Amino acid sequence: MQSDPHNEHELVKICLSELCTRAGLPGPGELIQRDMIALCDTIESKTGVMISLSTIKRLLNGQFARIPQTATLNAIALSAGYTSWRDFKQVKARPEHGRREESPDLAGAKQRPGKPQPGSKPRSNPRILLAGAVLILVLLG
């Protein structure tokens, strides 16, 4: 199933805009370097996927000829509050084009970068797990 690349570009912009709002950052056109780094950190902490600063800049500016990798699209969609890029596209394809309903206690709440949403499943950082395993081996060995 081929997607319209122009539509995909617009969807990437919409998703990034929602991600910025959710992360408590200015809109995509108003981000400064520090904000873009915070956006990269937010995506990595929520998904475990590291997206480079240059990739974030290209996506924010719509400077990509081909559709980004699925892992990149899934990471930005997941960070914006969707379960996957496919989920994001399905929500946007609905006639009302609305966002999903959020629970009342989370509606309007701004997400701080690096802080998990209440009730969300915490993600483990592989680096921390590896460091912990090495520390245990050193202490036991």
Buried (B, 14 or more C-beta within 10 A) or exposed (E): EEEEEEEBBEBBBBBBBBBBBBBBBEEBEEBEEEBBBBBBBBBBBBBEBEBEEEBBBEBBEEEBEEBBEEEBBBBBBBBBBBEBBEBBBEBBEEEEEEEEEEEEEEEEEEBEBEEEBEEEEEEEEEEEEEEEEEEEEEEEE
